[in-house]
């Protein structure tokens, strides 16, 4: 891809490179929005809220506290709490008090929740493969490594 086509993706009418063309925060936000928006359409077709998808995907790895979930899924705690109430009502999650700290609650998936997320992950993987199909496997691994470094540095 030549540099003109890269600029065209942001502003096809501009002839010279501007600050925004190389501003990483803007480029990351633009890429994230465009890629995520396509997947969010697919989720809506399945009647699954984006917040539900994010929470189930995170919980597929391990149980978490409400605070951990809010931090990881990039949603405020009240939104996460409301979503968890709905997910619990729908039989997708469980809440368990920690033995050593009764005030702390761990959220986990039920079998039904695990079954749902097991159906959604392949759709996400397929979407990701399509969204990043112009990158080689090596470039994808480099991108993941770089993004993890940036995220860790900015925690």
Backbone as CSV, one residue per row, in Angstrom:
resi,resn,N_x,N_y,N_z,CA_x,CA_y,CA_z,C_x,C_y,C_z
1,UNK,0.837,-1.166,0.000,0.000,0.000,0.000,0.886,1.234,0.000
2,UNK,0.622,2.198,-0.893,1.465,3.384,-0.919,0.982,4.405,0.100
3,UNK,1.795,5.435,0.327,1.464,6.396,1.377,0.207,7.191,1.042
4,UNK,-0.058,7.389,-0.262,-1.263,8.134,-0.631,-2.522,7.385,-0.205
5,UNK,-2.533,6.062,-0.407,-3.724,5.311,-0.020,-3.889,5.286,1.498
6,UNK,-2.792,5.351,2.251,-2.903,5.425,3.704,-3.549,6.756,4.099
7,UNK,-3.119,7.844,3.456,-3.718,9.140,3.758,-5.177,9.156,3.336
8,UNK,-5.484,8.537,2.220,-6.855,8.530,1.720,-7.820,7.890,2.705
9,UNK,-7.337,6.950,3.473,-8.207,6.302,4.453,-8.660,7.289,5.527
10,UNK,-7.880,8.331,5.750,-8.215,9.322,6.774,-8.867,10.552,6.149
11,UNK,-8.233,11.113,5.131,-8.759,12.317,4.480,-8.349,12.311,3.015
12,UNK,-9.185,11.807,2.128,-8.810,11.663,0.723,-8.603,12.989,0.001
13,UNK,-9.095,14.092,0.551,-8.962,15.386,-0.118,-7.661,16.115,0.213
14,UNK,-6.958,15.676,1.230,-5.746,16.371,1.661,-4.559,15.906,0.825
15,UNK,-3.743,16.844,0.397,-2.593,16.531,-0.452,-1.316,16.270,0.342
16,UNK,-1.142,16.952,1.457,0.076,16.731,2.239,-0.252,16.074,3.571
17,UNK,0.754,15.433,4.126,0.572,14.739,5.396,0.372,15.760,6.512
18,UNK,-0.577,15.490,7.374,-0.859,16.354,8.514,-0.535,15.598,9.801
19,UNK,-0.517,16.322,10.897,-0.234,15.731,12.207,-1.092,14.500,12.456
20,UNK,-2.366,14.592,12.146,-3.318,13.524,12.436,-2.975,12.231,11.686
21,UNK,-2.269,12.351,10.564,-1.902,11.171,9.776,-0.904,10.270,10.488
22,UNK,-0.183,10.819,11.442,0.818,10.023,12.161,0.594,10.009,13.669
23,UNK,-0.463,10.663,14.136,-0.759,10.711,15.566,-1.288,9.347,15.994
24,UNK,-0.478,8.629,16.754,-0.779,7.239,17.080,-2.103,7.048,17.815
25,UNK,-2.411,7.916,18.756,-3.671,7.762,19.494,-4.865,7.844,18.538
26,UNK,-4.804,8.759,17.591,-5.877,8.886,16.606,-5.934,7.658,15.705
27,UNK,-4.787,7.195,15.245,-4.754,6.020,14.369,-5.279,4.780,15.088
28,UNK,-4.880,4.599,16.349,-5.376,3.457,17.126,-6.886,3.547,17.330
29,UNK,-7.368,4.731,17.671,-8.808,4.910,17.887,-9.588,4.666,16.598
30,UNK,-9.073,5.160,15.479,-9.739,4.966,14.190,-9.783,3.493,13.821
31,UNK,-8.652,2.822,13.948,-8.603,1.388,13.630,-9.540,0.610,14.542
32,UNK,-9.491,0.894,15.834,-10.344,0.194,16.791,-11.821,0.407,16.467
33,UNK,-12.183,1.642,16.196,-13.586,1.950,15.897,-14.060,1.222,14.639
34,UNK,-13.264,1.296,13.588,-13.681,0.672,12.325,-13.766,-0.847,12.450
35,UNK,-12.793,-1.440,13.092,-12.778,-2.900,13.240,-13.889,-3.349,14.187
36,UNK,-13.999,-2.692,15.327,-15.011,-3.073,16.319,-16.423,-2.867,15.797
37,UNK,-16.645,-1.779,15.079,-17.990,-1.479,14.580,-18.543,-2.609,13.731
38,UNK,-17.720,-3.185,12.897,-18.169,-4.296,12.052,-18.584,-5.492,12.909
39,UNK,-17.800,-5.807,13.924,-18.135,-6.941,14.782,-19.374,-6.641,15.624
40,UNK,-19.524,-5.392,16.033,-20.687,-5.009,16.828,-21.981,-5.192,16.038
41,UNK,-21.925,-4.971,14.737,-23.096,-5.222,13.887,-23.463,-6.700,13.958
42,UNK,-22.469,-7.552,13.873,-22.703,-9.006,13.946,-23.319,-9.382,15.297
43,UNK,-22.804,-8.788,16.381,-23.364,-9.060,17.705,-24.825,-8.630,17.783
44,UNK,-25.125,-7.438,17.242,-26.513,-6.956,17.262,-27.434,-7.910,16.506
45,UNK,-26.940,-8.457,15.397,-27.736,-9.427,14.635,-28.082,-10.646,15.491
46,UNK,-27.202,-10.967,16.441,-27.412,-12.103,17.340,-28.097,-11.689,18.647
47,UNK,-28.514,-10.423,18.729,-29.148,-9.865,19.936,-28.242,-9.955,21.160
48,UNK,-26.967,-9.683,20.950,-25.999,-9.703,22.049,-25.395,-8.306,22.178
49,UNK,-25.506,-7.740,23.358,-24.945,-6.414,23.611,-23.422,-6.492,23.622
50,UNK,-22.791,-5.407,23.206,-21.329,-5.348,23.208,-20.797,-5.577,24.619
51,UNK,-21.451,-4.984,25.621,-20.999,-5.167,27.006,-21.085,-6.638,27.411
52,UNK,-22.117,-7.330,26.959,-22.253,-8.763,27.247,-21.100,-9.537,26.631
53,UNK,-20.810,-9.264,25.370,-19.706,-9.941,24.683,-18.385,-9.720,25.421
54,UNK,-18.098,-8.466,25.741,-16.826,-8.161,26.409,-16.702,-8.910,27.732
55,UNK,-17.758,-8.872,28.525,-17.719,-9.520,29.837,-17.583,-11.030,29.697
56,UNK,-18.370,-11.638,28.826,-18.283,-13.091,28.639,-16.906,-13.498,28.129
57,UNK,-16.350,-12.720,27.197,-15.026,-13.046,26.654,-13.966,-13.005,27.749
58,UNK,-14.031,-11.992,28.613,-13.063,-11.885,29.710,-13.245,-13.032,30.696
59,UNK,-14.491,-13.345,31.019,-14.755,-14.416,31.987,-14.438,-15.801,31.434
60,UNK,-14.307,-15.925,30.126,-13.975,-17.237,29.552,-12.583,-17.687,29.973
61,UNK,-11.740,-16.731,30.350,-10.380,-17.064,30.783,-10.332,-17.437,32.258
62,UNK,-11.042,-16.657,33.106,-11.073,-16.945,34.549,-12.076,-16.048,35.248
63,UNK,-12.402,-16.394,36.488,-13.314,-15.582,37.288,-12.665,-14.234,37.592
64,UNK,-13.507,-13.226,37.745,-13.015,-11.875,38.026,-13.933,-11.182,39.018
65,UNK,-13.419,-10.130,39.641,-14.256,-9.265,40.473,-14.934,-8.240,39.557
66,UNK,-15.936,-7.558,40.092,-16.623,-6.527,39.312,-15.640,-5.427,38.922
67,UNK,-14.791,-5.013,39.857,-13.806,-3.968,39.559,-12.849,-4.395,38.454
68,UNK,-12.374,-5.637,38.518,-11.481,-6.141,37.469,-12.185,-6.128,36.117
69,UNK,-13.421,-6.608,36.107,-14.182,-6.623,34.852,-14.320,-5.220,34.276
70,UNK,-14.702,-4.267,35.110,-14.888,-2.892,34.641,-13.598,-2.353,34.025
71,UNK,-12.480,-2.592,34.692,-11.188,-2.107,34.183,-10.840,-2.764,32.851
72,UNK,-11.020,-4.062,32.753,-10.613,-4.805,31.559,-11.527,-4.521,30.370
73,UNK,-12.833,-4.453,30.601,-13.765,-4.278,29.476,-13.999,-2.811,29.117
74,UNK,-13.326,-1.910,29.821,-13.375,-0.480,29.519,-14.783,0.108,29.650
75,UNK,-15.481,-0.333,30.680,-16.809,0.199,30.991,-16.825,0.632,32.450
76,UNK,-17.698,1.586,32.783,-17.750,2.004,34.185,-18.447,0.929,35.017
77,UNK,-18.184,0.984,36.316,-18.691,-0.060,37.213,-20.220,-0.154,37.219
78,UNK,-20.968,0.969,37.218,-22.428,0.836,37.181,-22.932,0.099,35.928
79,UNK,-22.319,0.365,34.780,-22.708,-0.329,33.549,-22.415,-1.813,33.658
80,UNK,-21.244,-2.145,34.197,-20.883,-3.555,34.376,-21.850,-4.219,35.348
81,UNK,-22.159,-3.545,36.445,-23.078,-4.117,37.441,-24.454,-4.392,36.845
82,UNK,-24.984,-3.440,36.057,-26.285,-3.642,35.408,-26.228,-4.818,34.436
83,UNK,-25.151,-4.895,33.683,-24.994,-5.999,32.732,-24.920,-7.325,33.472
84,UNK,-24.200,-7.356,34.590,-24.076,-8.592,35.370,-25.424,-9.041,35.931
85,UNK,-26.252,-8.099,36.344,-27.591,-8.455,36.835,-28.365,-9.171,35.727
86,UNK,-28.305,-8.628,34.523,-28.998,-9.240,33.384,-28.404,-10.601,33.041
87,UNK,-27.073,-10.700,33.056,-26.416,-11.972,32.729,-26.731,-13.043,33.769
88,UNK,-26.811,-12.627,35.032,-27.164,-13.587,36.083,-28.621,-14.041,35.919
89,UNK,-29.500,-13.093,35.640,-30.917,-13.415,35.406,-31.073,-14.397,34.232
90,UNK,-30.226,-14.223,33.203,-30.277,-15.087,32.015,-29.534,-16.406,32.201
91,UNK,-28.958,-16.607,33.398,-28.276,-17.863,33.692,-26.918,-18.020,33.040
92,UNK,-26.264,-16.884,32.725,-24.972,-16.935,32.036,-23.775,-16.800,32.970
93,UNK,-23.996,-16.209,34.147,-22.902,-16.020,35.110,-23.327,-16.455,36.507
94,UNK,-22.318,-16.659,37.346,-22.537,-16.915,38.773,-21.743,-15.896,39.571
95,UNK,-22.186,-15.669,40.787,-21.456,-14.811,41.724,-21.120,-15.664,42.935
96,UNK,-19.854,-15.626,43.334,-19.432,-16.386,44.513,-18.618,-15.489,45.427
97,UNK,-18.953,-15.517,46.695,-18.171,-14.765,47.685,-16.858,-15.485,47.919
98,UNK,-15.808,-14.706,48.086,-14.504,-15.305,48.377,-14.491,-15.781,49.819
99,UNK,-13.872,-16.934,50.050,-13.835,-17.526,51.397,-13.120,-16.633,52.402
100,UNK,-12.000,-16.034,51.995,-11.202,-15.237,52.923,-11.643,-13.774,52.999
101,UNK,-12.558,-13.350,52.127,-13.049,-11.973,52.152,-14.505,-11.974,51.679
102,UNK,-15.424,-12.056,52.612,-16.847,-12.184,52.285,-17.419,-10.968,51.552
103,UNK,-16.710,-9.842,51.607,-17.183,-8.663,50.878,-16.829,-8.742,49.400
104,UNK,-15.868,-9.562,49.063,-15.415,-9.678,47.678,-16.175,-10.786,46.949
105,UNK,-16.668,-10.450,45.766,-17.442,-11.395,44.957,-16.687,-11.683,43.666
106,UNK,-16.621,-12.952,43.319,-16.002,-13.380,42.057,-17.112,-13.732,41.083
107,UNK,-16.962,-13.270,39.862,-17.941,-13.534,38.815,-17.356,-14.600,37.895
108,UNK,-18.157,-15.603,37.577,-17.719,-16.671,36.679,-18.827,-17.044,35.716
109,UNK,-18.492,-17.848,34.741,-19.472,-18.308,33.758,-20.180,-19.568,34.237
110,UNK,-21.448,-19.675,33.903,-22.173,-20.934,34.077,-21.893,-21.784,32.833
111,UNK,-22.387,-23.003,32.824,-22.242,-23.837,31.623,-22.913,-23.168,30.429
112,UNK,-24.060,-22.556,30.679,-24.778,-21.852,29.609,-23.957,-20.667,29.089
113,UNK,-23.338,-19.917,30.000,-22.492,-18.789,29.612,-21.274,-19.247,28.839
114,UNK,-20.675,-20.341,29.308,-19.509,-20.896,28.626,-19.882,-21.375,27.224
115,UNK,-21.053,-21.981,27.096,-21.507,-22.458,25.781,-21.711,-21.282,24.824
116,UNK,-22.290,-20.184,25.334,-22.512,-19.014,24.485,-21.193,-18.404,24.036
117,UNK,-20.282,-18.186,24.969,-19.011,-17.565,24.600,-18.205,-18.486,23.680
118,UNK,-18.371,-19.789,23.823,-17.689,-20.740,22.938,-18.199,-20.641,21.504
119,UNK,-19.423,-20.177,21.337,-19.963,-19.943,19.989,-19.525,-18.585,19.442
120,UNK,-19.339,-17.615,20.334,-18.989,-16.262,19.905,-17.509,-16.104,19.574
121,UNK,-16.643,-16.791,20.300,-15.203,-16.638,20.073,-14.812,-16.980,18.635
122,UNK,-15.309,-18.075,18.042,-14.959,-18.328,16.638,-15.423,-17.211,15.692
123,UNK,-16.559,-16.588,15.987,-17.016,-15.454,15.175,-16.051,-14.281,15.309
124,UNK,-15.581,-14.032,16.531,-14.614,-12.955,16.764,-13.293,-13.265,16.068
125,UNK,-12.871,-14.516,16.135,-11.623,-14.914,15.473,-11.733,-14.765,13.958
126,UNK,-12.869,-15.139,13.419,-13.100,-14.993,11.976,-13.085,-13.516,11.583
127,UNK,-13.752,-12.691,12.385,-13.776,-11.252,12.126,-12.366,-10.669,12.198
128,UNK,-11.622,-11.068,13.211,-10.254,-10.576,13.368,-9.381,-10.995,12.191
129,UNK,-9.512,-12.233,11.757,-8.721,-12.722,10.622,-9.007,-11.890,9.378
130,UNK,-10.266,-11.565,9.155,-10.636,-10.750,8.001,-10.112,-9.320,8.153
131,UNK,-10.284,-8.743,9.334,-9.873,-7.355,9.577,-8.367,-7.159,9.422
132,UNK,-7.599,-8.189,9.745,-6.139,-8.083,9.690,-5.536,-8.930,8.576
133,UNK,-6.337,-9.242,7.577,-5.886,-10.139,6.505,-4.745,-9.565,5.669
134,UNK,-4.546,-8.263,5.717,-3.447,-7.670,4.950,-2.104,-7.789,5.668
135,UNK,-2.119,-8.233,6.919,-0.877,-8.382,7.688,-0.391,-9.824,7.647
136,UNK,0.920,-9.979,7.623,1.503,-11.320,7.731,1.382,-11.787,9.180
137,UNK,1.558,-13.073,9.412,1.528,-13.606,10.781,2.604,-12.936,11.632
138,UNK,3.766,-12.709,11.044,4.861,-12.046,11.765,4.447,-10.637,12.171
139,UNK,3.849,-9.897,11.244,3.406,-8.537,11.562,2.303,-8.537,12.620
140,UNK,1.409,-9.515,12.566,0.356,-9.614,13.590,0.971,-9.840,14.966
141,UNK,1.946,-10.748,15.039,2.608,-11.006,16.330,3.320,-9.751,16.826
142,UNK,3.984,-9.029,15.918,4.663,-7.786,16.295,3.650,-6.756,16.800
143,UNK,2.533,-6.643,16.099,1.501,-5.685,16.499,0.962,-6.010,17.888
144,UNK,0.679,-7.268,18.144,0.199,-7.685,19.470,1.233,-7.324,20.535
145,UNK,2.492,-7.624,20.263,3.561,-7.334,21.231,3.654,-5.827,21.498
146,UNK,3.624,-5.036,20.451,3.719,-3.582,20.598,2.511,-3.034,21.360
147,UNK,1.321,-3.478,21.005,0.118,-2.991,21.691,0.128,-3.372,23.166
148,UNK,0.576,-4.574,23.470,0.679,-4.977,24.885,1.655,-4.082,25.638
149,UNK,2.781,-3.732,25.002,3.754,-2.835,25.639,3.122,-1.473,25.915
150,UNK,2.415,-0.939,24.929,1.781,0.373,25.069,0.719,0.337,26.168
151,UNK,-0.095,-0.705,26.169,-1.147,-0.833,27.186,-0.531,-0.927,28.578
152,UNK,0.478,-1.766,28.720,1.123,-1.935,30.033,1.733,-0.619,30.513
153,UNK,2.398,0.091,29.615,3.039,1.357,29.973,2.012,2.404,30.412
154,UNK,0.823,2.347,29.849,-0.195,3.366,30.115,-1.266,2.936,31.108
155,UNK,-1.013,1.857,31.852,-1.980,1.414,32.872,-2.029,2.385,34.025
